[in-house]
């Protein structure tokens, strides 16, 4: 039984790109949602969910001392924004929600700036191709 | 990839997403939600994530 579980975990570890593909694929509205406006909002919601998952993973990694606190603060600020900063900073999820059709240019610009922070931290670098896909695809 | 990250991937992405896909394939849940329902979920999700981020930033604000 233990070896079956180990084999399953190993298979998942090897298939990280497949997991990413599943994640991205599932960010597209199901075909059962036919209303174009509903599909648009659904897709926006799925993209925001993915960034919520990334933010949670970054916070978890920082709490487990896997990444520097300063790096986690930078990423969380990028994702959620900081209403208490002077001047206040708008997060990418607010940008995505506000402009579902035109967020990619703004988010891409920020992603280029913050990408090295992901790449230089082994415990969160797995998110790099996922964010590349979210920002570049869909 | 370390074990912690693998745990995060399995717990927070893979399993919920796989179940979500299965649920959709089976036609479970709400196959044709209204725009208002989806918009409400989006607003709720946005508020939850933003609040979570703000709570974290407040904790470590210098």
N, CA and C atoms of all chains as a GROMACS GRO file, in nm:
protein
  600
    1UNK      N    1   0.084  -0.121   0.000
    1UNK     CA    2   0.000   0.000   0.000
    1UNK      C    3   0.087   0.125   0.000
    2UNK      N    4   0.192   0.121   0.090
    2UNK     CA    5   0.281   0.236   0.098
    2UNK      C    6   0.350   0.260  -0.035
    3UNK      N    7   0.392   0.151  -0.100
    3UNK     CA    8   0.464   0.167  -0.225
    3UNK      C    9   0.372   0.224  -0.333
    4UNK      N   10   0.243   0.191  -0.325
    4UNK     CA   11   0.147   0.246  -0.422
    4UNK      C   12   0.136   0.397  -0.404
    5UNK      N   13   0.128   0.440  -0.277
    5UNK     CA   14   0.119   0.584  -0.249
    5UNK      C   15   0.246   0.655  -0.296
    6UNK      N   16   0.362   0.591  -0.266
    6UNK     CA   17   0.489   0.650  -0.310
    6UNK      C   18   0.493   0.663  -0.462
    7UNK      N   19   0.448   0.558  -0.529
    7UNK     CA   20   0.450   0.559  -0.676
    7UNK      C   21   0.358   0.669  -0.729
    8UNK      N   22   0.243   0.688  -0.662
    8UNK     CA   23   0.149   0.792  -0.703
    8UNK      C   24   0.211   0.930  -0.687
    9UNK      N   25   0.276   0.952  -0.570
    9UNK     CA   26   0.339   1.082  -0.544
    9UNK      C   27   0.452   1.107  -0.642
   10UNK      N   28   0.530   1.001  -0.669
   10UNK     CA   29   0.640   1.013  -0.765
   10UNK      C   30   0.587   1.049  -0.903
   11UNK      N   31   0.480   0.982  -0.941
   11UNK     CA   32   0.421   1.009  -1.073
   11UNK      C   33   0.373   1.154  -1.081
   12UNK      N   34   0.315   1.203  -0.971
   12UNK     CA   35   0.269   1.343  -0.971
   12UNK      C   36   0.387   1.438  -0.979
   13UNK      N   37   0.496   1.403  -0.907
   13UNK     CA   38   0.614   1.490  -0.907
   13UNK      C   39   0.673   1.499  -1.046
   14UNK      N   40   0.677   1.383  -1.113
   14UNK     CA   41   0.734   1.380  -1.248
   14UNK      C   42   0.645   1.456  -1.346
   15UNK      N   43   0.516   1.451  -1.320
   15UNK     CA   44   0.422   1.509  -1.415
   15UNK      C   45   0.380   1.651  -1.379
   16UNK      N   46   0.471   1.727  -1.315
   16UNK     CA   47   0.436   1.866  -1.279
   16UNK      C   48   0.386   1.946  -1.399
   17UNK      N   49   0.453   1.933  -1.517
   17UNK     CA   50   0.397   2.008  -1.632
   17UNK      C   51   0.253   1.966  -1.662
   18UNK      N   52   0.225   1.836  -1.642
   18UNK     CA   53   0.088   1.790  -1.666
   18UNK      C   54  -0.008   1.854  -1.567
   19UNK      N   55   0.037   1.867  -1.442
   19UNK     CA   56  -0.047   1.932  -1.341
   19UNK      C   57  -0.072   2.077  -1.383
   20UNK      N   58   0.035   2.141  -1.428
   20UNK     CA   59   0.020   2.280  -1.473
   20UNK      C   60  -0.077   2.288  -1.589
   21UNK      N   61  -0.066   2.192  -1.679
   21UNK     CA   62  -0.155   2.192  -1.795
   21UNK      C   63  -0.300   2.175  -1.752
   22UNK      N   64  -0.321   2.085  -1.655
   22UNK     CA   65  -0.456   2.064  -1.603
   22UNK      C   66  -0.507   2.194  -1.541
   23UNK      N   67  -0.418   2.259  -1.464
   23UNK     CA   68  -0.455   2.383  -1.397
   23UNK      C   69  -0.498   2.488  -1.498
   24UNK      N   70  -0.418   2.502  -1.602
   24UNK     CA   71  -0.447   2.605  -1.702
   24UNK      C   72  -0.572   2.567  -1.782
   25UNK      N   73  -0.578   2.438  -1.818
   25UNK     CA   74  -0.693   2.394  -1.897
   25UNK      C   75  -0.823   2.421  -1.821
   26UNK      N   76  -0.817   2.397  -1.689
   26UNK     CA   77  -0.940   2.413  -1.612
   26UNK      C   78  -0.974   2.559  -1.591
   27UNK      N   79  -0.883   2.649  -1.628
   27UNK     CA   80  -0.913   2.791  -1.615
   27UNK      C   81  -1.003   2.840  -1.728
   28UNK      N   82  -1.029   2.756  -1.825
   28UNK     CA   83  -1.120   2.794  -1.933
   28UNK      C   84  -1.262   2.753  -1.896
   29UNK      N   85  -1.357   2.837  -1.932
   29UNK     CA   86  -1.496   2.809  -1.897
   29UNK      C   87  -1.541   2.678  -1.960
   30UNK      N   88  -1.617   2.597  -1.885
   30UNK     CA   89  -1.668   2.474  -1.944
   30UNK      C   90  -1.765   2.504  -2.057
   31UNK      N   91  -1.775   2.409  -2.151
   31UNK     CA   92  -1.859   2.432  -2.269
   31UNK      C   93  -2.006   2.448  -2.233
   32UNK      N   94  -2.041   2.399  -2.113
   32UNK     CA   95  -2.181   2.410  -2.073
   32UNK      C   96  -2.222   2.554  -2.047
   33UNK      N   97  -2.122   2.641  -2.022
   33UNK     CA   98  -2.155   2.783  -2.005
   33UNK      C   99  -2.150   2.847  -2.142
   34UNK      N  100  -2.264   2.879  -2.195
   34UNK     CA  101  -2.272   2.924  -2.334
   34UNK      C  102  -2.282   3.076  -2.348
   35UNK      N  103  -2.332   3.143  -2.246
   35UNK     CA  104  -2.346   3.288  -2.254
   35UNK      C  105  -2.207   3.353  -2.260
   36UNK      N  106  -2.176   3.430  -2.365
   36UNK     CA  107  -2.040   3.486  -2.381
   36UNK      C  108  -1.997   3.572  -2.262
   37UNK      N  109  -2.088   3.653  -2.210
   37UNK     CA  110  -2.053   3.740  -2.097
   37UNK      C  111  -2.022   3.657  -1.973
   38UNK      N  112  -2.102   3.552  -1.953
   38UNK     CA  113  -2.081   3.464  -1.838
   38UNK      C  114  -1.947   3.392  -1.852
   39UNK      N  115  -1.915   3.346  -1.974
   39UNK     CA  116  -1.787   3.278  -1.998
   39UNK      C  117  -1.671   3.371  -1.966
   40UNK      N  118  -1.685   3.498  -2.007
   40UNK     CA  119  -1.578   3.596  -1.984
   40UNK      C  120  -1.554   3.614  -1.834
   41UNK      N  121  -1.662   3.631  -1.759
   41UNK     CA  122  -1.649   3.652  -1.614
   41UNK      C  123  -1.598   3.524  -1.547
   42UNK      N  124  -1.647   3.409  -1.596
   42UNK     CA  125  -1.601   3.280  -1.542
   42UNK      C  126  -1.450   3.267  -1.560
   43UNK      N  127  -1.402   3.295  -1.682
   43UNK     CA  128  -1.258   3.283  -1.708
   43UNK      C  129  -1.178   3.380  -1.621
   44UNK      N  130  -1.229   3.502  -1.605
   44UNK     CA  131  -1.162   3.600  -1.520
   44UNK      C  132  -1.153   3.548  -1.378
   45UNK      N  133  -1.262   3.491  -1.332
   45UNK     CA  134  -1.266   3.436  -1.196
   45UNK      C  135  -1.164   3.324  -1.180
   46UNK      N  136  -1.152   3.238  -1.282
   46UNK     CA  137  -1.057   3.127  -1.275
   46UNK      C  138  -0.913   3.178  -1.271
   47UNK      N  139  -0.884   3.282  -1.348
   47UNK     CA  140  -0.749   3.339  -1.347
   47UNK      C  141  -0.718   3.397  -1.209
   48UNK      N  142  -0.816   3.467  -1.154
   48UNK     CA  143  -0.797   3.526  -1.020
   48UNK      C  144  -0.778   3.417  -0.915
   49UNK      N  145  -0.853   3.308  -0.929
   49UNK     CA  146  -0.836   3.194  -0.837
   49UNK      C  147  -0.693   3.143  -0.842
   50UNK      N  148  -0.638   3.131  -0.965
   50UNK     CA  149  -0.501   3.080  -0.978
   50UNK      C  150  -0.404   3.171  -0.904
   51UNK      N  151  -0.422   3.302  -0.918
   51UNK     CA  152  -0.331   3.393  -0.848
   51UNK      C  153  -0.353   3.386  -0.697
   52UNK      N  154  -0.474   3.358  -0.655
   52UNK     CA  155  -0.500   3.337  -0.513
   52UNK      C  156  -0.425   3.215  -0.462
   53UNK      N  157  -0.422   3.109  -0.543
   53UNK     CA  158  -0.350   2.988  -0.505
   53UNK      C  159  -0.199   3.015  -0.499
   54UNK      N  160  -0.152   3.094  -0.596
   54UNK     CA  161  -0.009   3.127  -0.597
   54UNK      C  162   0.026   3.209  -0.473
   55UNK      N  163  -0.059   3.307  -0.441
   55UNK     CA  164  -0.033   3.389  -0.322
   55UNK      C  165  -0.029   3.302  -0.195
   56UNK      N  166  -0.121   3.209  -0.185
   56UNK     CA  167  -0.125   3.121  -0.068
   56UNK      C  168   0.002   3.035  -0.061
   57UNK      N  169   0.044   2.984  -0.175
   57UNK     CA  170   0.165   2.901  -0.178
   57UNK      C  171   0.287   2.981  -0.138
   58UNK      N  172   0.293   3.107  -0.182
   58UNK     CA  173   0.406   3.194  -0.147
   58UNK      C  174   0.406   3.222   0.003
   59UNK      N  175   0.290   3.252   0.058
   59UNK     CA  176   0.280   3.278   0.203
   59UNK      C  177   0.320   3.152   0.281
   60UNK      N  178   0.270   3.037   0.236
   60UNK     CA  179   0.306   2.910   0.303
   60UNK      C  180   0.457   2.886   0.297
   61UNK      N  181   0.515   2.913   0.180
   61UNK     CA  182   0.659   2.892   0.164
   61UNK      C  183   0.738   2.987   0.256
   62UNK      N  184   0.691   3.110   0.268
   62UNK     CA  185   0.760   3.207   0.356
   62UNK      C  186   0.746   3.164   0.502
   63UNK      N  187   0.627   3.119   0.539
   63UNK     CA  188   0.606   3.075   0.678
   63UNK      C  189   0.687   2.950   0.711
   64UNK      N  190   0.721   2.873   0.608
   64UNK     CA  191   0.804   2.754   0.628
   64UNK      C  192   0.953   2.787   0.608
   65UNK      N  193   0.983   2.917   0.600
   65UNK     CA  194   1.121   2.964   0.579
   65UNK      C  195   1.184   2.910   0.450
   66UNK      N  196   1.100   2.886   0.351
   66UNK     CA  197   1.152   2.838   0.222
   66UNK      C  198   1.190   2.954   0.132
   67UNK      N  199   1.130   3.070   0.154
   67UNK     CA  200   1.169   3.189   0.079
   67UNK      C  201   1.180   3.306   0.176
   68UNK      N  202   1.255   3.409   0.131
   68UNK     CA  203   1.274   3.527   0.217
   68UNK      C  204   1.141   3.599   0.237
   69UNK      N  205   1.123   3.651   0.358
   69UNK     CA  206   1.000   3.725   0.389
   69UNK      C  207   0.985   3.843   0.292
   70UNK      N  208   1.097   3.913   0.264
   70UNK     CA  209   1.090   4.030   0.175
   70UNK      C  210   1.040   3.991   0.036
   71UNK      N  211   1.083   3.874  -0.011
   71UNK     CA  212   1.038   3.828  -0.144
   71UNK      C  213   0.888   3.798  -0.140
   72UNK      N  214   0.843   3.736  -0.031
   72UNK     CA  215   0.700   3.703  -0.022
   72UNK      C  216   0.616   3.830  -0.016
   73UNK      N  217   0.664   3.930   0.056
   73UNK     CA  218   0.591   4.057   0.067
   73UNK      C  219   0.582   4.123  -0.072
   74UNK      N  220   0.692   4.115  -0.146
   74UNK     CA  221   0.694   4.173  -0.281
   74UNK      C  222   0.589   4.105  -0.370
   75UNK      N  223   0.584   3.972  -0.363
   75UNK     CA  224   0.491   3.897  -0.448
   75UNK      C  225   0.346   3.919  -0.405
   76UNK      N  226   0.322   3.917  -0.274
   76UNK     CA  227   0.185   3.938  -0.224
   76UNK      C  228   0.138   4.078  -0.263
   77UNK      N  229   0.226   4.175  -0.255
   77UNK     CA  230   0.190   4.312  -0.295
   77UNK      C  231   0.158   4.316  -0.444
   78UNK      N  232   0.234   4.243  -0.522
   78UNK     CA  233   0.209   4.238  -0.667
   78UNK      C  234   0.072   4.176  -0.696
   79UNK      N  235   0.038   4.073  -0.623
   79UNK     CA  236  -0.088   4.004  -0.649
   79UNK      C  237  -0.208   4.079  -0.590
   80UNK      N  238  -0.200   4.112  -0.462
   80UNK     CA  239  -0.317   4.169  -0.392
   80UNK      C  240  -0.318   4.321  -0.389
   81UNK      N  241  -0.202   4.383  -0.411
   81UNK     CA  242  -0.192   4.528  -0.394
   81UNK      C  243  -0.176   4.562  -0.248
   82UNK      N  244  -0.158   4.690  -0.221
   82UNK     CA  245  -0.145   4.735  -0.083
   82UNK      C  246  -0.215   4.869  -0.068
   83UNK      N  247  -0.337   4.862  -0.014
   83UNK     CA  248  -0.419   4.984   0.001
   83UNK      C  249  -0.358   5.080   0.102
   84UNK      N  250  -0.271   5.029   0.190
   84UNK     CA  251  -0.214   5.115   0.294
   84UNK      C  252  -0.079   5.174   0.254
   85UNK      N  253  -0.028   5.136   0.138
   85UNK     CA  254   0.099   5.193   0.093
   85UNK      C  255   0.076   5.338   0.050
   86UNK      N  256   0.184   5.415   0.048
   86UNK     CA  257   0.174   5.555   0.004
   86UNK      C  258   0.266   5.571  -0.116
   87UNK      N  259   0.212   5.593  -0.237
   87UNK     CA  260   0.068   5.587  -0.271
   87UNK      C  261   0.018   5.442  -0.269
   88UNK      N  262  -0.114   5.422  -0.260
   88UNK     CA  263  -0.168   5.287  -0.259
   88UNK      C  264  -0.130   5.211  -0.386
   89UNK      N  265  -0.103   5.081  -0.371
   89UNK     CA  266  -0.066   5.000  -0.487
   89UNK      C  267  -0.181   4.908  -0.525
   90UNK      N  268  -0.209   4.907  -0.655
   90UNK     CA  269  -0.317   4.820  -0.705
   90UNK      C  270  -0.259   4.685  -0.742
   91UNK      N  271  -0.320   4.578  -0.695
   91UNK     CA  272  -0.273   4.444  -0.726
   91UNK      C  273  -0.321   4.397  -0.862
   92UNK      N  274  -0.254   4.296  -0.913
   92UNK     CA  275  -0.291   4.248  -1.047
   92UNK      C  276  -0.430   4.185  -1.049
   93UNK      N  277  -0.474   4.127  -0.938
   93UNK     CA  278  -0.608   4.066  -0.942
   93UNK      C  279  -0.716   4.173  -0.956
   94UNK      N  280  -0.691   4.290  -0.899
   94UNK     CA  281  -0.786   4.401  -0.917
   94UNK      C  282  -0.784   4.449  -1.062
   95UNK      N  283  -0.663   4.452  -1.120
   95UNK     CA  284  -0.649   4.493  -1.261
   95UNK      C  285  -0.725   4.395  -1.350
   96UNK      N  286  -0.707   4.266  -1.323
   96UNK     CA  287  -0.771   4.162  -1.405
   96UNK      C  288  -0.924   4.171  -1.392
   97UNK      N  289  -0.971   4.192  -1.270
   97UNK     CA  290  -1.117   4.200  -1.248
   97UNK      C  291  -1.176   4.324  -1.311
   98UNK      N  292  -1.100   4.434  -1.309
   98UNK     CA  293  -1.150   4.561  -1.361
   98UNK      C  294  -1.151   4.563  -1.514
   99UNK      N  295  -1.047   4.502  -1.573
   99UNK     CA  296  -1.036   4.507  -1.719
   99UNK      C  297  -1.018   4.366  -1.775
  100UNK      N  298  -1.125   4.284  -1.772
  100UNK     CA  299  -1.112   4.144  -1.817
  100UNK      C  300  -1.058   4.130  -1.959
  101UNK      N  301  -1.080   4.232  -2.042
  101UNK     CA  302  -1.036   4.220  -2.180
  101UNK      C  303  -0.901   4.286  -2.206
  102UNK      N  304  -0.853   4.363  -2.110
  102UNK     CA  305  -0.731   4.440  -2.140
  102UNK      C  306  -0.624   4.437  -2.033
  103UNK      N  307  -0.622   4.329  -1.952
  103UNK     CA  308  -0.528   4.327  -1.840
  103UNK      C  309  -0.390   4.276  -1.876
  104UNK      N  310  -0.379   4.207  -1.989
  104UNK     CA  311  -0.254   4.134  -2.015
  104UNK      C  312  -0.131   4.224  -2.026
  105UNK      N  313  -0.147   4.342  -2.088
  105UNK     CA  314  -0.031   4.431  -2.103
  105UNK      C  315   0.021   4.475  -1.967
  106UNK      N  316  -0.070   4.515  -1.879
  106UNK     CA  317  -0.031   4.562  -1.745
  106UNK      C  318   0.030   4.449  -1.664
  107UNK      N  319  -0.036   4.334  -1.665
  107UNK     CA  320   0.012   4.221  -1.585
  107UNK      C  321   0.145   4.169  -1.640
  108UNK      N  322   0.158   4.166  -1.772
  108UNK     CA  323   0.283   4.118  -1.833
  108UNK      C  324   0.401   4.204  -1.791
  109UNK      N  325   0.379   4.335  -1.789
  109UNK     CA  326   0.485   4.429  -1.752
  109UNK      C  327   0.532   4.400  -1.608
  110UNK      N  328   0.436   4.383  -1.518
  110UNK     CA  329   0.470   4.353  -1.379
  110UNK      C  330   0.535   4.217  -1.364
  111UNK      N  331   0.488   4.122  -1.446
  111UNK     CA  332   0.542   3.986  -1.440
  111UNK      C  333   0.690   3.984  -1.480
  112UNK      N  334   0.724   4.060  -1.582
  112UNK     CA  335   0.865   4.068  -1.625
  112UNK      C  336   0.952   4.116  -1.509
  113UNK      N  337   0.900   4.211  -1.432
  113UNK     CA  338   0.977   4.267  -1.321
  113UNK      C  339   0.990   4.170  -1.204
  114UNK      N  340   0.886   4.094  -1.178
  114UNK     CA  341   0.886   4.009  -1.057
  114UNK      C  342   0.926   3.864  -1.086
  115UNK      N  343   0.931   3.827  -1.212
  115UNK     CA  344   0.964   3.689  -1.250
  115UNK      C  345   1.096   3.640  -1.188
  116UNK      N  346   1.203   3.723  -1.188
  116UNK     CA  347   1.329   3.676  -1.129
  116UNK      C  348   1.315   3.636  -0.981
  117UNK      N  349   1.220   3.698  -0.910
  117UNK     CA  350   1.198   3.661  -0.769
  117UNK      C  351   1.147   3.518  -0.759
  118UNK      N  352   1.060   3.480  -0.851
  118UNK     CA  353   1.011   3.341  -0.855
  118UNK      C  354   1.124   3.247  -0.896
  119UNK      N  355   1.197   3.286  -1.001
  119UNK     CA  356   1.301   3.198  -1.055
  119UNK      C  357   1.414   3.174  -0.957
  120UNK      N  358   1.440   3.273  -0.871
  120UNK     CA  359   1.554   3.259  -0.779
  120UNK      C  360   1.517   3.187  -0.650
  121UNK      N  361   1.391   3.152  -0.634
  121UNK     CA  362   1.348   3.078  -0.514
  121UNK      C  363   1.299   2.940  -0.556
  122UNK      N  364   1.380   2.840  -0.523
  122UNK     CA  365   1.350   2.704  -0.570
  122UNK      C  366   1.210   2.657  -0.530
  123UNK      N  367   1.169   2.694  -0.409
  123UNK     CA  368   1.042   2.640  -0.360
  123UNK      C  369   0.919   2.701  -0.428
  124UNK      N  370   0.936   2.811  -0.500
  124UNK     CA  371   0.820   2.867  -0.573
  124UNK      C  372   0.846   2.879  -0.724
  125UNK      N  373   0.964   2.835  -0.767
  125UNK     CA  374   0.997   2.851  -0.910
  125UNK      C  375   0.905   2.769  -1.000
  126UNK      N  376   0.842   2.666  -0.943
  126UNK     CA  377   0.751   2.583  -1.024
  126UNK      C  378   0.634   2.666  -1.079
  127UNK      N  379   0.605   2.778  -1.014
  127UNK     CA  380   0.494   2.863  -1.059
  127UNK      C  381   0.530   2.944  -1.184
  128UNK      N  382   0.661   2.956  -1.212
  128UNK     CA  383   0.703   3.043  -1.323
  128UNK      C  384   0.637   3.004  -1.456
  129UNK      N  385   0.647   2.876  -1.500
  129UNK     CA  386   0.581   2.844  -1.629
  129UNK      C  387   0.429   2.856  -1.622
  130UNK      N  388   0.374   2.834  -1.504
  130UNK     CA  389   0.227   2.845  -1.489
  130UNK      C  390   0.185   2.991  -1.510
  131UNK      N  391   0.258   3.083  -1.446
  131UNK     CA  392   0.223   3.225  -1.463
  131UNK      C  393   0.253   3.269  -1.607
  132UNK      N  394   0.364   3.217  -1.663
  132UNK     CA  395   0.391   3.247  -1.804
  132UNK      C  396   0.271   3.212  -1.892
  133UNK      N  397   0.214   3.096  -1.863
  133UNK     CA  398   0.100   3.048  -1.943
  133UNK      C  399  -0.024   3.134  -1.918
  134UNK      N  400  -0.047   3.167  -1.790
  134UNK     CA  401  -0.165   3.249  -1.758
  134UNK      C  402  -0.154   3.385  -1.827
  135UNK      N  403  -0.035   3.444  -1.816
  135UNK     CA  404  -0.016   3.580  -1.870
  135UNK      C  405  -0.013   3.578  -2.024
  136UNK      N  406   0.047   3.473  -2.079
  136UNK     CA  407   0.063   3.470  -2.225
  136UNK      C  408  -0.048   3.398  -2.298
  137UNK      N  409  -0.119   3.312  -2.228
  137UNK     CA  410  -0.216   3.228  -2.297
  137UNK      C  411  -0.360   3.260  -2.267
  138UNK      N  412  -0.439   3.157  -2.264
  138UNK     CA  413  -0.583   3.166  -2.241
  138UNK      C  414  -0.650   3.254  -2.345
  139UNK      N  415   1.228   1.989  -0.691
  139UNK     CA  416   1.106   2.019  -0.616
  139UNK      C  417   1.114   1.954  -0.478
  140UNK      N  418   1.092   2.030  -0.373
  140UNK     CA  419   1.100   1.969  -0.242
  140UNK      C  420   0.962   1.918  -0.199
  141UNK      N  421   0.964   1.847  -0.087
  141UNK     CA  422   0.839   1.784  -0.042
  141UNK      C  423   0.731   1.885  -0.008
  142UNK      N  424   0.775   1.997   0.050
  142UNK     CA  425   0.677   2.100   0.088
  142UNK      C  426   0.604   2.151  -0.036
  143UNK      N  427   0.683   2.178  -0.138
  143UNK     CA  428   0.622   2.231  -0.260
  143UNK      C  429   0.531   2.126  -0.323
  144UNK      N  430   0.579   2.003  -0.324
  144UNK     CA  431   0.496   1.897  -0.380
  144UNK      C  432   0.364   1.889  -0.304
  145UNK      N  433   0.373   1.903  -0.171
  145UNK     CA  434   0.252   1.903  -0.089
  145UNK      C  435   0.158   2.014  -0.127
  146UNK      N  436   0.216   2.131  -0.153
  146UNK     CA  437   0.133   2.246  -0.192
  146UNK      C  438   0.066   2.218  -0.326
  147UNK      N  439   0.145   2.165  -0.420
  147UNK     CA  440   0.092   2.139  -0.553
  147UNK      C  441  -0.023   2.039  -0.545
  148UNK      N  442   0.000   1.930  -0.469
  148UNK     CA  443  -0.102   1.827  -0.460
  148UNK      C  444  -0.226   1.879  -0.388
  149UNK      N  445  -0.202   1.947  -0.273
  149UNK     CA  446  -0.314   1.988  -0.190
  149UNK      C  447  -0.394   2.101  -0.252
  150UNK      N  448  -0.322   2.200  -0.306
  150UNK     CA  449  -0.390   2.323  -0.344
  150UNK      C  450  -0.424   2.334  -0.492
  151UNK      N  451  -0.362   2.254  -0.572
  151UNK     CA  452  -0.391   2.268  -0.715
  151UNK      C  453  -0.446   2.139  -0.770
  152UNK      N  454  -0.362   2.037  -0.767
  152UNK     CA  455  -0.394   1.917  -0.843
  152UNK      C  456  -0.526   1.856  -0.801
  153UNK      N  457  -0.540   1.825  -0.674
  153UNK     CA  458  -0.658   1.750  -0.631
  153UNK      C  459  -0.787   1.830  -0.651
  154UNK      N  460  -0.795   1.954  -0.604
  154UNK     CA  461  -0.920   2.029  -0.628
  154UNK      C  462  -0.951   2.044  -0.776
  155UNK      N  463  -0.845   2.068  -0.856
  155UNK     CA  464  -0.870   2.087  -1.000
  155UNK      C  465  -0.918   1.958  -1.065
  156UNK      N  466  -0.856   1.847  -1.026
  156UNK     CA  467  -0.897   1.720  -1.085
  156UNK      C  468  -1.042   1.690  -1.049
  157UNK      N  469  -1.077   1.714  -0.923
  157UNK     CA  470  -1.216   1.690  -0.882
  157UNK      C  471  -1.311   1.785  -0.954
  158UNK      N  472  -1.264   1.908  -0.974
  158UNK     CA  473  -1.349   2.006  -1.044
  158UNK      C  474  -1.376   1.960  -1.187
  159UNK      N  475  -1.270   1.909  -1.251
  159UNK     CA  476  -1.284   1.863  -1.389
  159UNK      C  477  -1.381   1.743  -1.395
  160UNK      N  478  -1.362   1.649  -1.300
  160UNK     CA  479  -1.451   1.532  -1.296
  160UNK      C  480  -1.596   1.577  -1.276
  161UNK      N  481  -1.613   1.671  -1.182
  161UNK     CA  482  -1.749   1.719  -1.153
  161UNK      C  483  -1.812   1.781  -1.277
  162UNK      N  484  -1.729   1.857  -1.351
  162UNK     CA  485  -1.783   1.921  -1.471
  162UNK      C  486  -1.818   1.817  -1.577
  163UNK      N  487  -1.729   1.718  -1.591
  163UNK     CA  488  -1.754   1.614  -1.690
  163UNK      C  489  -1.882   1.538  -1.658
  164UNK      N  490  -1.910   1.521  -1.532
  164UNK     CA  491  -2.031   1.449  -1.492
  164UNK      C  492  -2.154   1.539  -1.496
  165UNK      N  493  -2.131   1.665  -1.524
  165UNK     CA  494  -2.245   1.756  -1.530
  165UNK      C  495  -2.299   1.791  -1.393
  166UNK      N  496  -2.214   1.772  -1.293
  166UNK     CA  497  -2.259   1.803  -1.156
  166UNK      C  498  -2.254   1.954  -1.134
  167UNK      N  499  -2.308   1.996  -1.023
  167UNK     CA  500  -2.303   2.138  -0.987
  167UNK      C  501  -2.402   2.220  -1.068
  168UNK      N  502  -2.352   2.331  -1.116
  168UNK     CA  503  -2.439   2.426  -1.184
  168UNK      C  504  -2.385   2.447  -1.325
  169UNK      N  505  -2.427   2.367  -1.423
  169UNK     CA  506  -2.366   2.372  -1.556
  169UNK      C  507  -2.390   2.504  -1.630
  170UNK      N  508  -2.496   2.574  -1.600
  170UNK     CA  509  -2.522   2.701  -1.670
  170UNK      C  510  -2.555   2.809  -1.568
  171UNK      N  511  -2.452   2.852  -1.492
  171UNK     CA  512  -2.480   2.956  -1.392
  171UNK      C  513  -2.514   3.088  -1.462
  172UNK      N  514  -2.586   3.173  -1.393
  172UNK     CA  515  -2.620   3.303  -1.451
  172UNK      C  516  -2.500   3.395  -1.440
  173UNK      N  517  -2.502   3.500  -1.519
  173UNK     CA  518  -2.394   3.598  -1.515
  173UNK      C  519  -2.382   3.656  -1.373
  174UNK      N  520  -2.496   3.682  -1.311
  174UNK     CA  521  -2.494   3.740  -1.176
  174UNK      C  522  -2.428   3.646  -1.075
  175UNK      N  523  -2.455   3.516  -1.090
  175UNK     CA  524  -2.395   3.418  -0.998
  175UNK      C  525  -2.243   3.414  -1.014
  176UNK      N  526  -2.199   3.413  -1.140
  176UNK     CA  527  -2.055   3.407  -1.165
  176UNK      C  528  -1.988   3.536  -1.120
  177UNK      N  529  -2.055   3.650  -1.148
  177UNK     CA  530  -2.000   3.780  -1.108
  177UNK      C  531  -1.988   3.788  -0.955
  178UNK      N  532  -2.089   3.734  -0.886
  178UNK     CA  533  -2.086   3.735  -0.740
  178UNK      C  534  -1.971   3.652  -0.687
  179UNK      N  535  -1.946   3.537  -0.753
  179UNK     CA  536  -1.835   3.452  -0.711
  179UNK      C  537  -1.702   3.523  -0.734
  180UNK      N  538  -1.693   3.592  -0.848
  180UNK     CA  539  -1.570   3.666  -0.880
  180UNK      C  540  -1.546   3.775  -0.774
  181UNK      N  541  -1.650   3.852  -0.742
  181UNK     CA  542  -1.636   3.960  -0.644
  181UNK      C  543  -1.594   3.905  -0.508
  182UNK      N  544  -1.654   3.792  -0.473
  182UNK     CA  545  -1.624   3.728  -0.346
  182UNK      C  546  -1.479   3.678  -0.343
  183UNK      N  547  -1.438   3.616  -0.454
  183UNK     CA  548  -1.301   3.563  -0.464
  183UNK      C  549  -1.200   3.676  -0.456
  184UNK      N  550  -1.228   3.784  -0.527
  184UNK     CA  551  -1.138   3.899  -0.528
  184UNK      C  552  -1.122   3.956  -0.386
  185UNK      N  553  -1.235   3.972  -0.318
  185UNK     CA  554  -1.232   4.028  -0.183
  185UNK      C  555  -1.155   3.936  -0.087
  186UNK      N  556  -1.177   3.806  -0.101
  186UNK     CA  557  -1.111   3.709  -0.012
  186UNK      C  558  -0.959   3.711  -0.030
  187UNK      N  559  -0.916   3.709  -0.156
  187UNK     CA  560  -0.772   3.706  -0.184
  187UNK      C  561  -0.706   3.837  -0.141
  188UNK      N  562  -0.773   3.949  -0.174
  188UNK     CA  563  -0.718   4.079  -0.136
  188UNK      C  564  -0.705   4.091   0.016
  189UNK      N  565  -0.809   4.046   0.087
  189UNK     CA  566  -0.805   4.054   0.233
  189UNK      C  567  -0.693   3.967   0.290
  190UNK      N  568  -0.678   3.849   0.231
  190UNK     CA  569  -0.571   3.758   0.275
  190UNK      C  570  -0.435   3.824   0.254
  191UNK      N  571  -0.418   3.888   0.138
  191UNK     CA  572  -0.292   3.958   0.110
  191UNK      C  573  -0.269   4.073   0.206
  192UNK      N  574  -0.374   4.151   0.230
  192UNK     CA  575  -0.360   4.267   0.321
  192UNK      C  576  -0.328   4.220   0.463
  193UNK      N  577  -0.391   4.113   0.506
  193UNK     CA  578  -0.363   4.059   0.641
  193UNK      C  579  -0.215   4.021   0.651
  194UNK      N  580  -0.165   3.958   0.547
  194UNK     CA  581  -0.025   3.916   0.547
  194UNK      C  582   0.068   4.038   0.550
  195UNK      N  583   0.038   4.136   0.465
  195UNK     CA  584   0.123   4.256   0.458
  195UNK      C  585   0.119   4.332   0.591
  196UNK      N  586   0.000   4.339   0.652
  196UNK     CA  587  -0.012   4.408   0.781
  196UNK      C  588   0.074   4.341   0.888
  197UNK      N  589   0.081   4.210   0.881
  197UNK     CA  590   0.156   4.134   0.980
  197UNK      C  591   0.306   4.164   0.973
  198UNK      N  592   0.353   4.186   0.852
  198UNK     CA  593   0.498   4.205   0.834
  198UNK      C  594   0.533   4.346   0.786
  199UNK      N  595   0.439   4.439   0.804
  199UNK     CA  596   0.464   4.577   0.760
  199UNK      C  597   0.574   4.638   0.847
  200UNK      N  598   0.671   4.704   0.782
  200UNK     CA  599   0.781   4.763   0.861
  200UNK      C  600   0.761   4.913   0.873
   0.00000   0.00000   0.00000
